[in-house]
């Protein structure tokens, strides 16, 4: 359980650093996100989730 909390903390850390260092770039990226269809977002999310699962599985085994 502590590993999950650490992973979530790392996620928040990296997300926060990106917004802190590049606020205007992140704003522009979020505006462009409206142009992407729901299916493309869903597919991208699924791909990243699978990649994340593979990385976790590889390092835990």
C-alpha distance matrix in Angstrom:
0.0 3.8 5.4 5.2 6.6 8.8 10.0 10.9 12.6 14.5 15.6 17.0 18.5 20.4 21.4 22.8 24.6 26.3 27.5 28.6 30.5 32.0 32.4 35.5 34.3 31.2 33.5 35.8 33.0 31.8 35.5 35.8 32.8 35.1 37.4 34.9 35.0 32.2 32.4 32.1 29.0 27.5 28.4 27.1 23.7 23.6 24.6 22.0 19.2 20.7 21.1 17.4 16.5 19.1 17.9 14.3 15.9 18.5 16.4 14.0 17.1
3.8 0.0 3.8 5.4 5.1 6.2 8.6 9.8 10.4 12.3 14.2 15.3 16.3 18.4 19.9 20.8 22.3 24.4 25.8 26.5 28.3 30.2 30.7 34.1 33.0 30.0 32.5 34.9 32.3 31.4 35.1 35.6 32.9 35.4 37.7 35.4 36.0 33.4 33.8 33.1 29.9 28.8 29.7 27.9 24.7 25.0 25.7 22.6 20.4 22.0 21.7 18.0 17.7 20.0 18.2 14.9 17.0 19.0 16.4 14.5 17.9
5.4 3.8 0.0 3.8 5.4 5.0 6.1 8.5 9.7 10.4 12.2 14.2 15.0 16.4 18.2 19.7 20.8 22.6 24.4 25.3 26.7 28.4 29.3 32.4 31.0 28.2 30.9 33.0 30.2 29.6 33.4 33.5 30.8 33.6 35.6 33.2 33.8 31.4 31.5 30.5 27.5 26.5 27.0 25.1 22.1 22.2 22.6 19.5 17.5 18.9 18.3 14.6 14.4 16.5 14.4 11.2 13.7 15.4 12.8 11.3 15.0
5.2 5.4 3.8 0.0 3.8 5.4 5.1 6.2 8.5 9.8 10.5 12.4 14.1 15.5 16.5 18.2 19.9 21.3 22.7 24.1 25.8 27.1 27.6 30.7 29.2 26.2 28.7 30.8 28.0 27.0 30.7 30.9 28.0 30.6 32.7 30.3 30.7 28.1 28.4 27.7 24.6 23.5 24.3 22.6 19.3 19.6 20.4 17.5 15.1 17.0 17.0 13.2 13.1 15.9 14.4 11.2 13.8 16.2 14.3 12.9 16.5
6.6 5.1 5.4 3.8 0.0 3.8 5.4 5.1 6.1 8.6 9.8 10.6 12.1 14.3 15.3 16.3 18.2 20.1 21.2 22.1 24.2 25.8 26.0 29.3 28.4 25.3 27.6 30.1 27.6 26.5 30.2 30.9 28.2 30.6 33.1 31.0 31.7 29.2 30.0 29.2 25.8 25.1 26.3 24.3 21.1 21.9 22.8 19.6 17.6 20.0 19.7 15.9 16.4 19.2 17.3 14.5 17.4 19.5 17.2 16.1 19.8
8.8 6.2 5.0 5.4 3.8 0.0 3.8 5.4 5.0 6.2 8.6 9.9 10.3 12.3 14.1 15.1 16.3 18.4 20.0 20.6 22.3 24.1 24.9 28.3 27.1 24.4 27.1 29.5 27.0 26.3 30.1 30.6 28.2 31.1 33.3 31.3 32.3 30.2 30.8 29.6 26.3 25.9 26.7 24.3 21.4 22.4 22.7 19.2 17.8 19.9 19.0 15.2 16.2 18.4 15.9 13.5 16.7 18.2 15.5 15.0 18.8
10.0 8.6 6.1 5.1 5.4 3.8 0.0 3.8 5.4 5.1 6.2 8.7 9.7 10.7 12.2 14.1 15.3 16.7 18.5 19.8 21.1 22.5 23.4 26.5 24.9 22.2 25.0 27.0 24.3 23.7 27.5 27.7 25.2 28.1 30.1 27.9 28.9 26.8 27.2 25.9 22.8 22.4 23.0 20.6 17.8 18.7 18.9 15.4 14.1 16.3 15.3 11.6 12.9 15.2 12.9 10.8 14.3 15.8 13.6 13.6 17.4
10.9 9.8 8.5 6.2 5.1 5.4 3.8 0.0 3.8 5.4 5.0 6.3 8.6 10.1 10.5 12.1 14.2 15.6 16.7 18.1 20.0 21.2 21.5 24.6 23.5 20.4 22.8 25.1 22.6 21.5 25.3 25.9 23.3 25.9 28.3 26.3 27.3 25.1 26.0 24.9 21.5 21.2 22.4 20.1 17.0 18.5 19.2 15.7 14.4 17.3 16.7 13.1 14.6 17.5 15.6 13.6 17.0 18.9 17.1 17.0 20.7
12.6 10.4 9.7 8.5 6.1 5.0 5.4 3.8 0.0 3.8 5.4 5.1 6.1 8.7 9.8 10.4 12.2 14.3 15.4 16.1 18.1 19.9 20.3 23.8 22.9 20.1 22.6 25.2 23.0 22.2 26.0 26.8 24.6 27.4 29.9 28.2 29.6 27.7 28.8 27.4 24.0 24.1 25.3 22.7 19.9 21.7 22.1 18.4 17.6 20.4 19.4 15.9 17.7 20.2 17.8 16.1 19.6 21.0 18.7 18.9 22.6
14.5 12.3 10.4 9.8 8.6 6.2 5.1 5.4 3.8 0.0 3.8 5.4 4.9 6.1 8.4 9.7 10.5 12.3 14.3 15.0 16.3 18.1 19.1 22.4 21.1 18.6 21.6 23.8 21.5 21.3 25.1 25.5 23.5 26.6 28.7 27.0 28.6 27.1 27.9 26.1 22.9 23.3 24.0 21.0 18.7 20.5 20.3 16.5 16.3 18.8 17.2 13.9 16.2 18.2 15.4 14.4 18.1 19.0 16.7 17.5 21.2
15.6 14.2 12.2 10.5 9.8 8.6 6.2 5.0 5.4 3.8 0.0 3.8 5.4 5.4 6.0 8.4 10.0 10.8 12.5 14.1 15.6 16.6 17.3 20.3 18.9 16.0 18.8 20.9 18.4 17.9 21.7 22.1 20.0 23.0 25.1 23.4 24.9 23.3 24.3 22.6 19.3 19.8 20.7 17.7 15.3 17.4 17.5 13.8 13.7 16.7 15.4 12.3 14.9 17.3 15.0 14.3 18.0 19.2 17.6 18.5 22.1
17.0 15.3 14.2 12.4 10.6 9.9 8.7 6.3 5.1 5.4 3.8 0.0 3.8 5.6 5.1 5.9 8.5 10.0 10.6 11.9 14.1 15.4 15.5 18.8 18.1 15.0 17.4 20.1 18.1 17.3 21.0 22.0 20.0 22.8 25.4 24.1 25.8 24.2 25.7 24.1 20.6 21.5 22.9 20.0 17.5 20.0 20.5 16.8 16.8 20.0 18.9 15.9 18.5 21.0 18.8 18.0 21.6 23.0 21.2 21.9 25.6
18.5 16.3 15.0 14.1 12.1 10.3 9.7 8.6 6.1 4.9 5.4 3.8 0.0 3.8 5.5 5.2 6.1 8.7 10.1 10.3 12.1 14.1 14.9 18.4 17.7 15.3 18.1 20.7 18.9 18.7 22.4 23.4 21.9 24.9 27.2 26.1 28.1 27.0 28.3 26.4 23.1 24.2 25.2 22.0 20.0 22.5 22.3 18.6 19.0 21.9 20.2 17.3 20.1 22.1 19.4 18.9 22.6 23.4 21.3 22.4 26.0
20.4 18.4 16.4 15.5 14.3 12.3 10.7 10.1 8.7 6.1 5.4 5.6 3.8 0.0 3.8 5.4 5.1 6.2 8.7 9.8 10.5 12.0 13.4 16.6 15.2 13.0 16.3 18.3 16.3 16.7 20.3 20.8 19.5 22.8 24.8 23.6 25.8 25.0 26.1 23.8 20.8 22.2 22.8 19.4 17.8 20.4 19.8 16.1 17.2 19.9 17.9 15.5 18.7 20.4 17.7 17.9 21.6 22.1 20.3 22.0 25.4
21.4 19.9 18.2 16.5 15.3 14.1 12.2 10.5 9.8 8.4 6.0 5.1 5.5 3.8 0.0 3.8 5.5 5.3 6.5 8.7 10.2 10.8 11.2 14.3 13.1 10.3 13.2 15.5 13.5 13.3 17.0 17.9 16.4 19.5 21.7 20.8 23.0 22.2 23.7 21.6 18.3 20.0 21.1 17.7 16.1 19.2 19.1 15.5 16.6 19.8 18.3 16.1 19.3 21.4 19.2 19.4 23.1 23.9 22.6 24.0 27.4
22.8 20.8 19.7 18.2 16.3 15.1 14.1 12.1 10.4 9.7 8.4 5.9 5.2 5.4 3.8 0.0 3.8 5.4 5.2 6.0 8.6 10.0 10.0 13.6 13.4 10.9 13.3 16.2 15.0 14.7 18.1 19.6 18.5 21.3 23.8 23.3 25.7 25.0 26.8 24.8 21.5 23.3 24.6 21.3 19.7 22.8 22.8 19.3 20.3 23.5 22.0 19.7 22.8 24.9 22.5 22.5 26.2 27.0 25.3 26.6 30.2
24.6 22.3 20.8 19.9 18.2 16.3 15.3 14.2 12.2 10.5 10.0 8.5 6.1 5.1 5.5 3.8 0.0 3.8 5.5 5.0 6.0 8.3 9.7 13.1 12.6 11.1 14.1 16.5 15.4 16.0 19.3 20.4 19.8 22.9 25.0 24.5 27.3 26.9 28.5 26.0 23.1 25.1 25.9 22.4 21.2 24.2 23.7 20.2 21.6 24.4 22.4 20.3 23.7 25.2 22.6 22.9 26.7 27.0 25.2 26.9 30.3
26.3 24.4 22.6 21.3 20.1 18.4 16.7 15.6 14.3 12.3 10.8 10.0 8.7 6.2 5.3 5.4 3.8 0.0 3.8 5.5 5.3 5.8 7.5 10.5 9.3 7.7 11.1 13.0 11.8 12.8 16.1 16.8 16.5 19.8 21.6 21.2 24.1 24.1 25.7 23.0 20.3 22.6 23.3 19.7 19.0 22.3 21.6 18.3 20.2 23.0 21.0 19.5 23.0 24.5 22.1 23.0 26.6 26.9 25.6 27.5 30.8
27.5 25.8 24.4 22.7 21.2 20.0 18.5 16.7 15.4 14.3 12.5 10.6 10.1 8.7 6.5 5.2 5.5 3.8 0.0 3.8 5.6 5.4 4.9 8.4 8.4 6.3 8.7 11.5 11.1 11.3 14.3 15.9 15.7 18.4 20.7 20.8 23.7 23.7 25.8 23.4 20.5 23.0 24.2 20.9 20.0 23.5 23.3 20.2 21.9 25.1 23.5 21.9 25.3 27.1 25.0 25.6 29.2 29.8 28.6 30.3 33.6
28.6 26.5 25.3 24.1 22.1 20.6 19.8 18.1 16.1 15.0 14.1 11.9 10.3 9.8 8.7 6.0 5.0 5.5 3.8 0.0 3.8 5.8 5.9 9.6 10.5 9.4 11.4 14.2 14.3 14.8 17.4 19.2 19.3 22.0 24.2 24.5 27.5 27.5 29.6 27.2 24.3 26.7 27.9 24.5 23.6 27.0 26.6 23.4 25.0 28.1 26.3 24.4 27.8 29.5 27.1 27.5 31.3 31.6 30.0 31.7 35.2
30.5 28.3 26.7 25.8 24.2 22.3 21.1 20.0 18.1 16.3 15.6 14.1 12.1 10.5 10.2 8.6 6.0 5.3 5.6 3.8 0.0 3.8 6.2 9.1 9.2 9.4 11.9 13.8 14.0 15.4 17.9 19.0 19.7 22.6 24.3 24.6 27.8 28.2 30.0 27.3 24.7 27.4 28.1 24.5 24.1 27.4 26.6 23.4 25.5 28.2 26.1 24.6 28.2 29.5 26.9 27.8 31.5 31.4 29.9 32.0 35.3
32.0 30.2 28.4 27.1 25.8 24.1 22.5 21.2 19.9 18.1 16.6 15.4 14.1 12.0 10.8 10.0 8.3 5.8 5.4 5.8 3.8 0.0 3.8 5.7 5.4 6.2 8.7 10.1 10.6 12.3 14.4 15.5 16.5 19.4 20.9 21.5 24.8 25.6 27.5 24.6 22.3 25.3 26.0 22.5 22.5 26.0 25.2 22.4 24.7 27.5 25.5 24.5 28.1 29.4 27.2 28.4 31.9 32.0 30.9 33.1 36.2
32.4 30.7 29.3 27.6 26.0 24.9 23.4 21.5 20.3 19.1 17.3 15.5 14.9 13.4 11.2 10.0 9.7 7.5 4.9 5.9 6.2 3.8 0.0 3.8 5.5 5.2 6.2 8.7 9.9 10.6 12.5 14.4 15.3 17.7 19.7 20.7 23.9 24.6 26.9 24.4 21.9 24.9 26.2 22.9 22.7 26.3 26.0 23.3 25.4 28.5 26.9 25.7 29.3 30.9 29.0 29.9 33.4 33.9 32.9 34.7 38.0
35.5 34.1 32.4 30.7 29.3 28.3 26.5 24.6 23.8 22.4 20.3 18.8 18.4 16.6 14.3 13.6 13.1 10.5 8.4 9.6 9.1 5.7 3.8 0.0 3.8 5.4 5.1 6.3 8.6 9.9 10.7 12.5 14.3 16.4 17.9 19.4 22.9 24.1 26.5 23.9 21.8 25.2 26.3 23.2 23.5 27.2 26.8 24.4 26.9 29.8 28.3 27.6 31.1 32.6 30.9 32.1 35.6 35.9 35.2 37.3 40.3
34.3 33.0 31.0 29.2 28.4 27.1 24.9 23.5 22.9 21.1 18.9 18.1 17.7 15.2 13.1 13.4 12.6 9.3 8.4 10.5 9.2 5.4 5.5 3.8 0.0 3.8 5.4 5.1 6.1 8.7 10.0 10.7 12.4 15.1 16.1 17.2 20.7 22.1 24.0 21.1 19.3 22.7 23.4 20.2 20.8 24.4 23.6 21.4 24.1 26.8 25.2 24.8 28.4 29.6 28.0 29.6 32.8 33.0 32.5 34.8 37.7
31.2 30.0 28.2 26.2 25.3 24.4 22.2 20.4 20.1 18.6 16.0 15.0 15.3 13.0 10.3 10.9 11.1 7.7 6.3 9.4 9.4 6.2 5.2 5.4 3.8 0.0 3.8 5.4 5.0 6.1 8.6 9.8 10.5 13.2 15.0 15.6 18.9 19.7 21.9 19.3 16.9 20.1 21.2 18.0 18.1 21.8 21.5 19.1 21.5 24.4 23.1 22.4 25.9 27.5 26.0 27.2 30.6 31.1 30.6 32.5 35.5
33.5 32.5 30.9 28.7 27.6 27.1 25.0 22.8 22.6 21.6 18.8 17.4 18.1 16.3 13.2 13.3 14.1 11.1 8.7 11.4 11.9 8.7 6.2 5.1 5.4 3.8 0.0 3.8 5.4 5.2 6.3 8.8 9.9 11.7 13.8 15.3 18.5 19.5 22.1 19.9 17.6 20.9 22.4 19.7 19.8 23.5 23.7 21.6 23.8 26.9 25.9 25.3 28.6 30.4 29.2 30.3 33.5 34.3 33.9 35.7 38.7
35.8 34.9 33.0 30.8 30.1 29.5 27.0 25.1 25.2 23.8 20.9 20.1 20.7 18.3 15.5 16.2 16.5 13.0 11.5 14.2 13.8 10.1 8.7 6.3 5.1 5.4 3.8 0.0 3.8 5.5 5.1 6.4 8.7 10.6 11.7 13.5 17.0 18.7 21.0 18.5 16.9 20.5 21.6 18.9 19.8 23.4 23.2 21.6 24.2 26.9 25.9 25.8 29.2 30.7 29.7 31.1 34.2 34.8 34.7 36.7 39.5
33.0 32.3 30.2 28.0 27.6 27.0 24.3 22.6 23.0 21.5 18.4 18.1 18.9 16.3 13.5 15.0 15.4 11.8 11.1 14.3 14.0 10.6 9.9 8.6 6.1 5.0 5.4 3.8 0.0 3.8 5.4 5.1 6.3 9.3 10.3 11.1 14.6 16.0 18.1 15.3 13.6 17.1 18.1 15.2 16.1 19.7 19.4 17.8 20.5 23.2 22.2 22.2 25.5 27.0 26.1 27.7 30.6 31.3 31.4 33.3 36.0
31.8 31.4 29.6 27.0 26.5 26.3 23.7 21.5 22.2 21.3 17.9 17.3 18.7 16.7 13.3 14.7 16.0 12.8 11.3 14.8 15.4 12.3 10.6 9.9 8.7 6.1 5.2 5.5 3.8 0.0 3.8 5.4 5.0 7.3 9.6 10.5 13.5 14.3 16.9 14.9 12.6 15.9 17.6 15.2 15.4 19.1 19.5 17.9 20.0 23.1 22.6 22.3 25.4 27.3 26.7 27.8 30.7 31.8 31.9 33.5 36.3
35.5 35.1 33.4 30.7 30.2 30.1 27.5 25.3 26.0 25.1 21.7 21.0 22.4 20.3 17.0 18.1 19.3 16.1 14.3 17.4 17.9 14.4 12.5 10.7 10.0 8.6 6.3 5.1 5.4 3.8 0.0 3.8 5.3 5.8 7.8 10.0 13.1 14.7 17.5 15.6 14.0 17.5 19.2 17.2 17.9 21.5 22.0 20.8 23.0 25.9 25.6 25.6 28.6 30.5 30.0 31.3 34.1 35.1 35.4 37.0 39.7
35.8 35.6 33.5 30.9 30.9 30.6 27.7 25.9 26.8 25.5 22.1 22.0 23.4 20.8 17.9 19.6 20.4 16.8 15.9 19.2 19.0 15.5 14.4 12.5 10.7 9.8 8.8 6.4 5.1 5.4 3.8 0.0 3.8 5.3 5.5 7.3 10.9 13.1 15.3 13.0 12.0 15.8 16.9 14.9 16.3 19.6 19.7 19.0 21.6 24.1 23.7 24.2 27.2 28.7 28.5 30.1 32.7 33.6 34.2 36.0 38.4
32.8 32.9 30.8 28.0 28.2 28.2 25.2 23.3 24.6 23.5 20.0 20.0 21.9 19.5 16.4 18.5 19.8 16.5 15.7 19.3 19.7 16.5 15.3 14.3 12.4 10.5 9.9 8.7 6.3 5.0 5.3 3.8 0.0 3.8 5.4 5.5 8.6 9.9 12.4 10.4 8.7 12.4 13.9 12.1 13.0 16.4 17.0 16.3 18.5 21.2 21.2 21.6 24.3 26.1 26.1 27.5 30.0 31.2 31.8 33.4 35.8
35.1 35.4 33.6 30.6 30.6 31.1 28.1 25.9 27.4 26.6 23.0 22.8 24.9 22.8 19.5 21.3 22.9 19.8 18.4 22.0 22.6 19.4 17.7 16.4 15.1 13.2 11.7 10.6 9.3 7.3 5.8 5.3 3.8 0.0 3.8 5.5 7.7 9.3 12.4 11.3 10.1 13.4 15.4 14.4 15.2 18.4 19.5 19.2 21.0 23.7 24.2 24.6 27.0 29.0 29.3 30.5 32.9 34.3 35.0 36.4 38.8
37.4 37.7 35.6 32.7 33.1 33.3 30.1 28.3 29.9 28.7 25.1 25.4 27.2 24.8 21.7 23.8 25.0 21.6 20.7 24.2 24.3 20.9 19.7 17.9 16.1 15.0 13.8 11.7 10.3 9.6 7.8 5.5 5.4 3.8 0.0 3.8 6.5 9.5 11.7 10.2 10.3 13.7 15.0 14.2 15.9 18.7 19.3 19.6 21.8 24.0 24.3 25.3 27.8 29.3 29.8 31.4 33.6 34.7 35.8 37.4 39.5
34.9 35.4 33.2 30.3 31.0 31.3 27.9 26.3 28.2 27.0 23.4 24.1 26.1 23.6 20.8 23.3 24.5 21.2 20.8 24.5 24.6 21.5 20.7 19.4 17.2 15.6 15.3 13.5 11.1 10.5 10.0 7.3 5.5 5.5 3.8 0.0 3.8 6.6 8.3 6.4 6.8 10.2 11.2 10.6 12.5 15.1 15.7 16.3 18.5 20.5 21.0 22.1 24.4 25.9 26.6 28.3 30.2 31.4 32.7 34.2 36.2
35.0 36.0 33.8 30.7 31.7 32.3 28.9 27.3 29.6 28.6 24.9 25.8 28.1 25.8 23.0 25.7 27.3 24.1 23.7 27.5 27.8 24.8 23.9 22.9 20.7 18.9 18.5 17.0 14.6 13.5 13.1 10.9 8.6 7.7 6.5 3.8 0.0 3.8 5.4 5.3 6.4 8.7 10.0 10.8 12.4 14.3 15.5 16.8 18.4 20.2 21.3 22.6 24.4 26.0 27.2 28.7 30.2 31.8 33.3 34.5 36.3
32.2 33.4 31.4 28.1 29.2 30.2 26.8 25.1 27.7 27.1 23.3 24.2 27.0 25.0 22.2 25.0 26.9 24.1 23.7 27.5 28.2 25.6 24.6 24.1 22.1 19.7 19.5 18.7 16.0 14.3 14.7 13.1 9.9 9.3 9.5 6.6 3.8 0.0 3.8 5.5 5.1 6.0 8.5 9.8 10.4 12.1 14.1 15.3 16.2 18.2 19.9 20.8 22.2 24.2 25.6 26.6 28.1 30.0 31.6 32.4 34.2
32.4 33.8 31.5 28.4 30.0 30.8 27.2 26.0 28.8 27.9 24.3 25.7 28.3 26.1 23.7 26.8 28.5 25.7 25.8 29.6 30.0 27.5 26.9 26.5 24.0 21.9 22.1 21.0 18.1 16.9 17.5 15.3 12.4 12.4 11.7 8.3 5.4 3.8 0.0 3.8 5.4 5.0 6.0 8.5 9.7 10.4 12.1 14.2 15.1 16.4 18.2 19.7 20.8 22.4 24.2 25.5 26.6 28.3 30.3 31.2 32.6
32.1 33.1 30.5 27.7 29.2 29.6 25.9 24.9 27.4 26.1 22.6 24.1 26.4 23.8 21.6 24.8 26.0 23.0 23.4 27.2 27.3 24.6 24.4 23.9 21.1 19.3 19.9 18.5 15.3 14.9 15.6 13.0 10.4 11.3 10.2 6.4 5.3 5.5 3.8 0.0 3.8 5.4 5.1 6.1 8.5 9.8 10.5 12.3 14.1 15.3 16.5 18.2 19.8 21.1 22.5 24.2 25.6 26.9 28.7 30.0 31.6
29.0 29.9 27.5 24.6 25.8 26.3 22.8 21.5 24.0 22.9 19.3 20.6 23.1 20.8 18.3 21.5 23.1 20.3 20.5 24.3 24.7 22.3 21.9 21.8 19.3 16.9 17.6 16.9 13.6 12.6 14.0 12.0 8.7 10.1 10.3 6.8 6.4 5.1 5.4 3.8 0.0 3.8 5.5 5.1 6.0 8.5 9.9 10.6 12.1 14.2 15.3 16.3 18.1 19.9 21.0 22.3 24.0 25.6 27.0 28.2 30.1
27.5 28.8 26.5 23.5 25.1 25.9 22.4 21.2 24.1 23.3 19.8 21.5 24.2 22.2 20.0 23.3 25.1 22.6 23.0 26.7 27.4 25.3 24.9 25.2 22.7 20.1 20.9 20.5 17.1 15.9 17.5 15.8 12.4 13.4 13.7 10.2 8.7 6.0 5.0 5.4 3.8 0.0 3.8 5.5 5.1 6.1 8.6 10.0 10.4 12.2 14.2 15.2 16.3 18.3 19.9 20.9 22.2 24.1 25.8 26.6 28.3
28.4 29.7 27.0 24.3 26.3 26.7 23.0 22.4 25.3 24.0 20.7 22.9 25.2 22.8 21.1 24.6 25.9 23.3 24.2 27.9 28.1 26.0 26.2 26.3 23.4 21.2 22.4 21.6 18.1 17.6 19.2 16.9 13.9 15.4 15.0 11.2 10.0 8.5 6.0 5.1 5.5 3.8 0.0 3.8 5.4 5.1 6.1 8.7 9.8 10.6 12.3 14.1 15.2 16.5 18.4 19.9 20.9 22.4 24.5 25.6 26.9
27.1 27.9 25.1 22.6 24.3 24.3 20.6 20.1 22.7 21.0 17.7 20.0 22.0 19.4 17.7 21.3 22.4 19.7 20.9 24.5 24.5 22.5 22.9 23.2 20.2 18.0 19.7 18.9 15.2 15.2 17.2 14.9 12.1 14.4 14.2 10.6 10.8 9.8 8.5 6.1 5.1 5.5 3.8 0.0 3.8 5.4 5.1 6.2 8.5 9.9 10.6 12.2 14.2 15.4 16.5 18.3 19.8 21.1 22.7 24.2 25.8
23.7 24.7 22.1 19.3 21.1 21.4 17.8 17.0 19.9 18.7 15.3 17.5 20.0 17.8 16.1 19.7 21.2 19.0 20.0 23.6 24.1 22.5 22.7 23.5 20.8 18.1 19.8 19.8 16.1 15.4 17.9 16.3 13.0 15.2 15.9 12.5 12.4 10.4 9.7 8.5 6.0 5.1 5.4 3.8 0.0 3.8 5.5 5.2 6.1 8.6 9.9 10.4 12.1 14.2 15.3 16.3 18.1 19.8 21.2 22.2 24.2
23.6 25.0 22.2 19.6 21.9 22.4 18.7 18.5 21.7 20.5 17.4 20.0 22.5 20.4 19.2 22.8 24.2 22.3 23.5 27.0 27.4 26.0 26.3 27.2 24.4 21.8 23.5 23.4 19.7 19.1 21.5 19.6 16.4 18.4 18.7 15.1 14.3 12.1 10.4 9.8 8.5 6.1 5.1 5.4 3.8 0.0 3.8 5.5 5.0 6.1 8.6 9.8 10.4 12.3 14.2 15.2 16.2 18.1 20.0 20.8 22.3
24.6 25.7 22.6 20.4 22.8 22.7 18.9 19.2 22.1 20.3 17.5 20.5 22.3 19.8 19.1 22.8 23.7 21.6 23.3 26.6 26.6 25.2 26.0 26.8 23.6 21.5 23.7 23.2 19.4 19.5 22.0 19.7 17.0 19.5 19.3 15.7 15.5 14.1 12.1 10.5 9.9 8.6 6.1 5.1 5.5 3.8 0.0 3.8 5.5 5.2 6.2 8.6 9.9 10.6 12.4 14.3 15.3 16.4 18.5 19.9 21.2
22.0 22.6 19.5 17.5 19.6 19.2 15.4 15.7 18.4 16.5 13.8 16.8 18.6 16.1 15.5 19.3 20.2 18.3 20.2 23.4 23.4 22.4 23.3 24.4 21.4 19.1 21.6 21.6 17.8 17.9 20.8 19.0 16.3 19.2 19.6 16.3 16.8 15.3 14.2 12.3 10.6 10.0 8.7 6.2 5.2 5.5 3.8 0.0 3.8 5.4 5.0 6.0 8.5 9.8 10.5 12.2 14.0 15.2 16.6 18.1 19.9
19.2 20.4 17.5 15.1 17.6 17.8 14.1 14.4 17.6 16.3 13.7 16.8 19.0 17.2 16.6 20.3 21.6 20.2 21.9 25.0 25.5 24.7 25.4 26.9 24.1 21.5 23.8 24.2 20.5 20.0 23.0 21.6 18.5 21.0 21.8 18.5 18.4 16.2 15.1 14.1 12.1 10.4 9.8 8.5 6.1 5.0 5.5 3.8 0.0 3.8 5.5 5.1 6.1 8.6 9.9 10.5 12.1 14.1 15.5 16.2 18.1
20.7 22.0 18.9 17.0 20.0 19.9 16.3 17.3 20.4 18.8 16.7 20.0 21.9 19.9 19.8 23.5 24.4 23.0 25.1 28.1 28.2 27.5 28.5 29.8 26.8 24.4 26.9 26.9 23.2 23.1 25.9 24.1 21.2 23.7 24.0 20.5 20.2 18.2 16.4 15.3 14.2 12.2 10.6 9.9 8.6 6.1 5.2 5.4 3.8 0.0 3.8 5.4 5.0 6.1 8.6 9.8 10.3 12.1 14.3 15.2 16.3
21.1 21.7 18.3 17.0 19.7 19.0 15.3 16.7 19.4 17.2 15.4 18.9 20.2 17.9 18.3 22.0 22.4 21.0 23.5 26.3 26.1 25.5 26.9 28.3 25.2 23.1 25.9 25.9 22.2 22.6 25.6 23.7 21.2 24.2 24.3 21.0 21.3 19.9 18.2 16.5 15.3 14.2 12.3 10.6 9.9 8.6 6.2 5.0 5.5 3.8 0.0 3.8 5.4 5.1 6.2 8.7 9.8 10.5 12.4 14.2 15.5
17.4 18.0 14.6 13.2 15.9 15.2 11.6 13.1 15.9 13.9 12.3 15.9 17.3 15.5 16.1 19.7 20.3 19.5 21.9 24.4 24.6 24.5 25.7 27.6 24.8 22.4 25.3 25.8 22.2 22.3 25.6 24.2 21.6 24.6 25.3 22.1 22.6 20.8 19.7 18.2 16.3 15.2 14.1 12.2 10.4 9.8 8.6 6.0 5.1 5.4 3.8 0.0 3.8 5.5 5.1 6.2 8.5 9.9 10.8 12.1 14.3
16.5 17.7 14.4 13.1 16.4 16.2 12.9 14.6 17.7 16.2 14.9 18.5 20.1 18.7 19.3 22.8 23.7 23.0 25.3 27.8 28.2 28.1 29.3 31.1 28.4 25.9 28.6 29.2 25.5 25.4 28.6 27.2 24.3 27.0 27.8 24.4 24.4 22.2 20.8 19.8 18.1 16.3 15.2 14.2 12.1 10.4 9.9 8.5 6.1 5.0 5.4 3.8 0.0 3.8 5.5 5.1 6.0 8.4 10.0 10.4 12.1
19.1 20.0 16.5 15.9 19.2 18.4 15.2 17.5 20.2 18.2 17.3 21.0 22.1 20.4 21.4 24.9 25.2 24.5 27.1 29.5 29.5 29.4 30.9 32.6 29.6 27.5 30.4 30.7 27.0 27.3 30.5 28.7 26.1 29.0 29.3 25.9 26.0 24.2 22.4 21.1 19.9 18.3 16.5 15.4 14.2 12.3 10.6 9.8 8.6 6.1 5.1 5.5 3.8 0.0 3.8 5.5 5.1 5.9 8.6 9.9 10.6
17.9 18.2 14.4 14.4 17.3 15.9 12.9 15.6 17.8 15.4 15.0 18.8 19.4 17.7 19.2 22.5 22.6 22.1 25.0 27.1 26.9 27.2 29.0 30.9 28.0 26.0 29.2 29.7 26.1 26.7 30.0 28.5 26.1 29.3 29.8 26.6 27.2 25.6 24.2 22.5 21.0 19.9 18.4 16.5 15.3 14.2 12.4 10.5 9.9 8.6 6.2 5.1 5.5 3.8 0.0 3.8 5.5 5.2 6.3 8.5 10.2
14.3 14.9 11.2 11.2 14.5 13.5 10.8 13.6 16.1 14.4 14.3 18.0 18.9 17.9 19.4 22.5 22.9 23.0 25.6 27.5 27.8 28.4 29.9 32.1 29.6 27.2 30.3 31.1 27.7 27.8 31.3 30.1 27.5 30.5 31.4 28.3 28.7 26.6 25.5 24.2 22.3 20.9 19.9 18.3 16.3 15.2 14.3 12.2 10.5 9.8 8.7 6.2 5.1 5.5 3.8 0.0 3.8 5.5 5.4 6.0 8.5
15.9 17.0 13.7 13.8 17.4 16.7 14.3 17.0 19.6 18.1 18.0 21.6 22.6 21.6 23.1 26.2 26.7 26.6 29.2 31.3 31.5 31.9 33.4 35.6 32.8 30.6 33.5 34.2 30.6 30.7 34.1 32.7 30.0 32.9 33.6 30.2 30.2 28.1 26.6 25.6 24.0 22.2 20.9 19.8 18.1 16.2 15.3 14.0 12.1 10.3 9.8 8.5 6.0 5.1 5.5 3.8 0.0 3.8 5.6 5.2 6.1
18.5 19.0 15.4 16.2 19.5 18.2 15.8 18.9 21.0 19.0 19.2 23.0 23.4 22.1 23.9 27.0 27.0 26.9 29.8 31.6 31.4 32.0 33.9 35.9 33.0 31.1 34.3 34.8 31.3 31.8 35.1 33.6 31.2 34.3 34.7 31.4 31.8 30.0 28.3 26.9 25.6 24.1 22.4 21.1 19.8 18.1 16.4 15.2 14.1 12.1 10.5 9.9 8.4 5.9 5.2 5.5 3.8 0.0 3.8 5.6 5.6
16.4 16.4 12.8 14.3 17.2 15.5 13.6 17.1 18.7 16.7 17.6 21.2 21.3 20.3 22.6 25.3 25.2 25.6 28.6 30.0 29.9 30.9 32.9 35.2 32.5 30.6 33.9 34.7 31.4 31.9 35.4 34.2 31.8 35.0 35.8 32.7 33.3 31.6 30.3 28.7 27.0 25.8 24.5 22.7 21.2 20.0 18.5 16.6 15.5 14.3 12.4 10.8 10.0 8.6 6.3 5.4 5.6 3.8 0.0 3.8 5.6
14.0 14.5 11.3 12.9 16.1 15.0 13.6 17.0 18.9 17.5 18.5 21.9 22.4 22.0 24.0 26.6 26.9 27.5 30.3 31.7 32.0 33.1 34.7 37.3 34.8 32.5 35.7 36.7 33.3 33.5 37.0 36.0 33.4 36.4 37.4 34.2 34.5 32.4 31.2 30.0 28.2 26.6 25.6 24.2 22.2 20.8 19.9 18.1 16.2 15.2 14.2 12.1 10.4 9.9 8.5 6.0 5.2 5.6 3.8 0.0 3.8
17.1 17.9 15.0 16.5 19.8 18.8 17.4 20.7 22.6 21.2 22.1 25.6 26.0 25.4 27.4 30.2 30.3 30.8 33.6 35.2 35.3 36.2 38.0 40.3 37.7 35.5 38.7 39.5 36.0 36.3 39.7 38.4 35.8 38.8 39.5 36.2 36.3 34.2 32.6 31.6 30.1 28.3 26.9 25.8 24.2 22.3 21.2 19.9 18.1 16.3 15.5 14.3 12.1 10.6 10.2 8.5 6.1 5.6 5.6 3.8 0.0
